[in-house]
Amino acid sequence: MWKNIWQTRNSSVAQAKWQVGKGDSIRLRDSLWYKPRNADSLDHLQLRYGTVKDLMDPTSGNWNSELINTVHNRLEAEAILSTAFPKFGNIDKVIWPFSSSGEYQVKHGYKIVSTFLWKILHCGLPTRTELAKKQIITDETCVVCGKSQETLDHLFMSCHFARAIWYGVAQGLRTHLTNTTDLVNWMKSQIENCNIKSHRDIEILTEQGAILWTIWKTRNRVIFEKLEPDIHQALRTVQRLKVNGY
Protein backbone atom coordinates (compact mmCIF):
# COMPACT_ATOMS: atom_id res chain seq x y z
CA MET A 1 0.00 0.00 0.00
CA TRP A 2 2.77 2.45 0.94
CA LYS A 3 4.64 1.92 -2.31
CA ASN A 4 1.46 2.57 -4.25
CA ILE A 5 0.77 5.76 -2.30
CA TRP A 6 4.23 7.17 -2.90
CA GLN A 7 4.08 6.22 -6.57
CA THR A 8 0.69 7.84 -7.17
CA ARG A 9 2.16 9.74 -10.09
CA ASN A 10 1.72 6.41 -11.93
CA SER A 11 -1.94 6.05 -10.96
CA SER A 12 -5.22 7.87 -11.37
CA VAL A 13 -4.57 9.73 -8.11
CA ALA A 14 -1.72 11.52 -9.87
CA GLN A 15 -4.40 13.51 -11.65
CA ALA A 16 -5.53 15.09 -8.40
CA LYS A 17 -5.16 18.83 -8.41
CA TRP A 18 -5.59 21.88 -6.23
CA GLN A 19 -8.79 23.86 -6.23
CA VAL A 20 -7.58 27.38 -5.50
CA GLY A 21 -9.21 29.33 -2.69
CA LYS A 22 -7.09 31.83 -0.77
CA GLY A 23 -3.96 30.21 -2.18
CA ASP A 24 -2.09 30.44 1.12
CA SER A 25 -1.82 26.68 1.69
CA ILE A 26 -0.56 25.76 -1.79
CA ARG A 27 3.21 25.89 -2.05
CA LEU A 28 4.62 26.97 -5.40
CA ARG A 29 6.82 23.86 -5.24
CA ASP A 30 3.90 21.56 -4.45
CA SER A 31 3.82 18.47 -6.65
CA LEU A 32 0.13 19.07 -7.45
CA TRP A 33 0.71 22.67 -8.53
CA TYR A 34 2.16 23.85 -11.85
CA LYS A 35 5.91 23.49 -12.09
CA PRO A 36 7.93 26.73 -12.29
CA ARG A 37 10.36 27.29 -15.16
CA ASN A 38 13.15 26.21 -12.84
CA ALA A 39 14.12 26.39 -9.19
CA ASP A 40 16.19 29.51 -9.81
CA SER A 41 13.16 31.45 -11.03
CA LEU A 42 11.57 31.16 -7.59
CA ASP A 43 14.78 31.91 -5.72
CA HIS A 44 15.48 34.96 -7.88
CA LEU A 45 12.04 36.36 -7.06
CA GLN A 46 12.45 35.51 -3.36
CA LEU A 47 9.64 32.94 -3.65
CA ARG A 48 11.53 29.87 -2.49
CA TYR A 49 8.90 29.40 0.23
CA GLY A 50 6.16 31.16 -1.71
CA THR A 51 2.54 30.10 -2.03
CA VAL A 52 -0.06 30.58 -4.75
CA LYS A 53 -1.32 33.57 -2.79
CA ASP A 54 1.88 35.35 -3.86
CA LEU A 55 0.71 35.06 -7.48
CA MET A 56 -2.44 37.06 -6.71
CA ASP A 57 -2.82 40.82 -6.91
CA PRO A 58 -4.29 41.83 -3.50
CA THR A 59 -5.57 45.10 -4.92
CA SER A 60 -7.53 43.86 -7.92
CA GLY A 61 -8.27 40.37 -6.63
CA ASN A 62 -7.02 38.95 -9.93
CA TRP A 63 -3.98 36.97 -10.91
CA ASN A 64 -0.68 38.84 -11.24
CA SER A 65 -0.20 37.89 -14.89
CA GLU A 66 3.24 39.48 -15.19
CA LEU A 67 4.61 37.54 -12.23
CA ILE A 68 2.95 34.29 -13.36
CA ASN A 69 4.48 34.58 -16.83
CA THR A 70 7.85 35.18 -15.21
CA VAL A 71 7.62 32.15 -12.92
CA HIS A 72 5.96 29.68 -15.32
CA ASN A 73 6.23 28.60 -18.93
CA ARG A 74 3.53 29.72 -21.34
CA LEU A 75 1.26 26.66 -21.10
CA GLU A 76 1.37 26.56 -17.30
CA ALA A 77 0.83 30.32 -17.10
CA GLU A 78 -2.22 30.10 -19.37
CA ALA A 79 -3.69 27.31 -17.25
CA ILE A 80 -3.23 29.32 -14.04
CA LEU A 81 -4.66 32.50 -15.56
CA SER A 82 -7.73 30.57 -16.68
CA THR A 83 -8.57 29.53 -13.11
CA ALA A 84 -11.95 30.99 -12.07
CA PHE A 85 -11.75 33.97 -9.72
CA PRO A 86 -14.91 33.23 -7.67
CA LYS A 87 -13.00 30.51 -5.82
CA PHE A 88 -10.69 33.09 -4.27
CA GLY A 89 -11.40 33.52 -0.57
CA ASN A 90 -12.44 29.91 -0.06
CA ILE A 91 -10.31 27.20 1.46
CA ASP A 92 -7.73 25.55 -0.81
CA LYS A 93 -8.40 21.85 -1.22
CA VAL A 94 -7.25 18.88 -3.26
CA ILE A 95 -9.88 17.51 -5.64
CA TRP A 96 -10.05 14.39 -7.80
CA PRO A 97 -11.38 14.75 -11.37
CA PHE A 98 -12.86 11.24 -11.31
CA SER A 99 -15.56 12.23 -8.83
CA SER A 100 -18.45 14.56 -9.63
CA SER A 101 -18.17 16.02 -6.14
CA GLY A 102 -14.39 16.35 -6.30
CA GLU A 103 -14.11 14.12 -3.25
CA TYR A 104 -11.96 11.02 -3.34
CA GLN A 105 -14.09 7.84 -3.12
CA VAL A 106 -13.31 4.18 -2.49
CA LYS A 107 -14.42 3.12 -5.97
CA HIS A 108 -11.68 5.29 -7.45
CA GLY A 109 -8.91 3.00 -6.23
CA TYR A 110 -7.91 3.54 -2.58
CA LYS A 111 -9.33 2.96 0.84
CA ILE A 112 -9.76 5.71 3.42
CA VAL A 113 -6.46 4.95 5.12
CA SER A 114 -4.58 5.06 1.83
CA THR A 115 -6.00 8.53 1.20
CA PHE A 116 -5.04 9.55 4.72
CA LEU A 117 -1.43 8.44 4.27
CA TRP A 118 -1.31 10.08 0.86
CA LYS A 119 -2.48 13.34 2.44
CA ILE A 120 0.30 13.16 5.03
CA LEU A 121 2.89 12.74 2.29
CA HIS A 122 1.47 15.78 0.51
CA CYS A 123 0.95 17.89 3.65
CA GLY A 124 -2.80 17.84 3.16
CA LEU A 125 -4.10 17.00 6.64
CA PRO A 126 -6.14 19.67 8.46
CA THR A 127 -3.97 19.99 11.56
CA ARG A 128 -4.82 22.83 13.93
CA THR A 129 -1.94 24.97 12.69
CA GLU A 130 -3.21 24.61 9.13
CA LEU A 131 -6.77 25.42 10.21
CA ALA A 132 -5.50 28.48 12.06
CA LYS A 133 -3.71 29.69 8.93
CA LYS A 134 -7.05 29.57 7.16
CA GLN A 135 -8.66 31.45 10.08
CA ILE A 136 -11.05 28.56 10.75
CA ILE A 137 -9.85 28.30 14.37
CA THR A 138 -7.67 30.49 16.57
CA ASP A 139 -6.28 27.94 19.03
CA GLU A 140 -3.44 25.92 17.50
CA THR A 141 -2.72 23.93 20.65
CA CYS A 142 -2.48 20.14 20.34
CA VAL A 143 -5.66 18.70 21.86
CA VAL A 144 -3.88 15.49 22.84
CA CYS A 145 -1.15 16.96 25.05
CA GLY A 146 -2.32 20.57 25.42
CA LYS A 147 1.25 21.86 25.40
CA SER A 148 2.52 22.54 21.87
CA GLN A 149 1.22 23.71 18.51
CA GLU A 150 -0.46 20.90 16.59
CA THR A 151 1.79 20.72 13.56
CA LEU A 152 2.11 17.59 11.46
CA ASP A 153 5.50 16.82 12.99
CA HIS A 154 4.37 17.42 16.56
CA LEU A 155 1.16 15.40 16.36
CA PHE A 156 2.72 12.30 14.83
CA MET A 157 6.29 12.41 16.11
CA SER A 158 7.05 14.60 19.13
CA CYS A 159 3.77 14.70 21.10
CA HIS A 160 4.16 12.59 24.25
CA PHE A 161 1.19 10.45 23.17
CA ALA A 162 2.73 9.77 19.74
CA ARG A 163 6.11 9.00 21.30
CA ALA A 164 4.49 6.50 23.66
CA ILE A 165 2.72 4.74 20.78
CA TRP A 166 5.84 4.53 18.63
CA TYR A 167 7.85 3.17 21.53
CA GLY A 168 5.09 0.82 22.65
CA VAL A 169 4.83 -1.13 19.41
CA ALA A 170 7.15 -3.95 18.37
CA GLN A 171 9.62 -1.55 16.70
CA GLY A 172 10.20 0.30 19.98
CA LEU A 173 11.03 3.43 18.00
CA ARG A 174 12.18 6.47 19.96
CA THR A 175 10.97 9.24 17.66
CA HIS A 176 12.90 11.96 19.49
CA LEU A 177 16.11 10.05 18.64
CA THR A 178 15.39 9.53 14.93
CA ASN A 179 17.56 11.26 12.34
CA THR A 180 14.80 13.72 11.47
CA THR A 181 11.75 15.26 13.09
CA ASP A 182 10.35 16.02 9.63
CA LEU A 183 7.55 13.46 9.33
CA VAL A 184 7.09 13.71 5.57
CA ASN A 185 10.77 13.29 4.71
CA TRP A 186 11.08 10.48 7.25
CA MET A 187 8.13 8.67 5.68
CA LYS A 188 9.61 9.13 2.21
CA SER A 189 12.93 7.66 3.32
CA GLN A 190 11.12 4.67 4.88
CA ILE A 191 9.33 4.00 1.60
CA GLU A 192 12.36 4.55 -0.60
CA ASN A 193 14.50 2.20 1.52
CA CYS A 194 11.84 -0.50 1.62
CA ASN A 195 12.53 -3.75 -0.22
CA ILE A 196 9.10 -4.53 -1.62
CA LYS A 197 10.05 -8.23 -1.80
CA SER A 198 10.91 -8.31 1.89
CA HIS A 199 8.05 -9.49 4.09
CA ARG A 200 9.68 -7.85 7.10
CA ASP A 201 10.02 -4.47 5.37
CA ILE A 202 6.39 -4.52 4.28
CA GLU A 203 5.36 -5.55 7.79
CA ILE A 204 7.21 -2.55 9.25
CA LEU A 205 5.57 -0.12 6.82
CA THR A 206 2.16 -1.62 7.56
CA GLU A 207 2.75 -1.13 11.26
CA GLN A 208 3.84 2.46 10.70
CA GLY A 209 0.67 3.14 8.73
CA ALA A 210 -1.40 1.65 11.54
CA ILE A 211 0.33 3.87 14.08
CA LEU A 212 -0.22 7.06 12.10
CA TRP A 213 -3.87 6.21 11.47
CA THR A 214 -4.45 5.40 15.15
CA ILE A 215 -2.88 8.66 16.33
CA TRP A 216 -5.08 10.63 13.92
CA LYS A 217 -8.26 8.78 14.95
CA THR A 218 -7.42 9.29 18.63
CA ARG A 219 -6.91 13.01 18.04
CA ASN A 220 -10.28 13.23 16.28
CA ARG A 221 -12.06 11.41 19.10
CA VAL A 222 -10.62 13.88 21.59
CA ILE A 223 -12.01 16.75 19.53
CA PHE A 224 -15.36 15.40 18.43
CA GLU A 225 -16.24 12.88 21.14
CA LYS A 226 -14.51 14.61 24.07
CA LEU A 227 -12.70 11.37 24.97
CA GLU A 228 -9.43 11.19 26.86
CA PRO A 229 -6.52 9.76 24.83
CA ASP A 230 -5.91 6.19 25.96
CA ILE A 231 -2.44 4.86 25.15
CA HIS A 232 -3.29 1.23 25.95
CA GLN A 233 -6.38 1.30 23.78
CA ALA A 234 -4.38 2.91 20.99
CA LEU A 235 -1.74 0.17 21.18
CA ARG A 236 -4.47 -2.47 20.94
CA THR A 237 -5.90 -0.69 17.90
CA VAL A 238 -2.50 -0.69 16.19
CA GLN A 239 -2.14 -4.40 16.87
CA ARG A 240 -5.63 -5.10 15.52
CA LEU A 241 -4.95 -3.14 12.33
CA LYS A 242 -1.69 -5.03 11.81
CA VAL A 243 -3.45 -8.39 12.11
CA ASN A 244 -6.82 -7.73 10.49
CA GLY A 245 -5.86 -4.95 8.10
CA TYR A 246 -7.33 -1.49 7.67
CORJOVEN-V740164 format. One line per field, one symbol per residue. ss: DSSP state (@ for helix, = for strand, . for the rest). A space follows every 10 residues. Layout:
ss=???
This chain:
ss=.@@@@@.@@@ .@@@@.===. ......=... ........@@ @@@@...... =@@@@=.... ..=.@@@@@@ @..@@@@@@@ @...@@@... ..===..... .....@@@.. .@@@@@@@@@ @......@@@ @@@....... =.......=. .@@@@@@@.@ @@@@@@@@.. ....@@@... ..@@@@@@@@ @@......@@ @@@@@@@@@@ @@@@@@@@@@ @@@@...... @@@@@@@@@@ @@@@..
